[in-house]
Structures are given as structure tokens and as C-alpha cells.
């Protein structure tokens, strides 16, 4: 039997990861029992492309370059709800610029 060293993608702990059943597609699911994660689950190779970190970053990059939600979902083969959700997560607090009007 081969042992695989597996680290949690959230907290990078390799001691607290245990098997936690299988997904609907039959892929192995894992759970992190670390204090930071508090039972978060993950899979090694998710089947839906919208779960991959590279795709999530592409969604943000494409929106900053002016692509619309439907354009992004069509190009990356993910749903519009995935695109909207990632854009909501990546939104930062708006920066207010103070006007530099001087009385004169």
C-alpha cells in the first residue's frame, strides 16, 4: 500500500488530514481536522473547472480587463453564478479619493 503525503490547501497542515468519503463522481474527499480549518473538506482534483485556483484568478483578471460576466463564463466553461460569486469574493473596499479643490 502506498502512502501519500497530503497537505490541506487551506492551512497547509499535513498531520490533520483524513479521508472523508467520496463525491458524487466517486472521487475521494478529504477533511482537515486542524484548528484553523475546523473540518473543512477538499478534493485533490475537482472535476468542475470553476473550483481551480487558476480559473478563479482568470475570472478576476478578465473582469478587470473589461470582459462581461457572460463572456467570461463562455470562455472559461463555467457558469455565470460561478463568475458572479468569484467577483463578489474578490471585491475590495472602494477607495475614496478626496477632491483637491482649493478656495481661491
N, C-alpha and C positions, 0 to 999 in steps of 0.2 A: 504494500500500500504506500502510495506517495503522499508525503506531507507537503502542503502548500502554505507558505508563509503569506498571510493575508493581513493587510492593514486597513483600518477604517478610513474611507475617503474624507470623513468629516473631521476626525480628531487625530488621525494617523497612529492610533494605538493598535498594536498587533497582538496584545495579550487578551483583550476583552472581546474578540470576535468569535461568534459561534454560529453554527448552521441554524436556519430558521425556516425550514420548509421549502416549498417550491412555488414558483409563479404559475400563472395560468398556462403559460407556454412550456412549462416543465423545467425552467431554469432554476438553479439553486439560489435561494435567498439567504442573506446573512444578517445578523443582528449584532450591534455593538453594545456591550454592557458597560462601557466606560462611563465615568461620572459626567463627562462633558456631553456625551451624546444622549444619555438616558434612554436607551433602547431604540435608537434609530435603525431602520433597516436599509439594506442596499443590495444591489446585484452587481456582479463583476462586469458583465456585458449586457446592458439593457437593450431590448430589441427595438424600442421606439427611438428614433434619432433625436427627438426633442429633449431627451434626458442627458445627452452627451455634453460635457462642458464646452467642447469646441463649437458645437451648434449654438449653444446659449450665447457664447461670445459673438458669433457671427450675426445673431439676431440683433444684438445691441449695435454692432458696427454698421450693419446695413441700415438700421433706422437712423443712425447719426449721419449717414451719407445720403439720406433723403428718400430711401425706399419706403413704400407703404406697407401696411400690415399684410394685405393680400399678396403683394409682390413677394415679400419675404417668405410667407408660408408656401407659395407655389415653388419658389426656387429651392428652398431647403427641405421640401417634402414634409412639413409639419403642419399642424392645424393652426387656424387663426387664434384660437384660445391659447395655445402654447406661446405664440408670438406676443400676444397682449399680456399674458402672465409674466413673461420674462421682462418685458418693457416696464411693467409696474414694479417688479423687484429691483430693477437696475436704476430706477428713478432716484435722483438725489434731491436734496432740498434746493429750492430755487435760490439763486444768488441775486440779491437785490443790489442794484447799482445806485449810489447816491448821486443825485444831479449836482453838477458843479456850477450852478448858477450863482453869479455874484451880483450883488446890487451895485449898480454903477451909474 
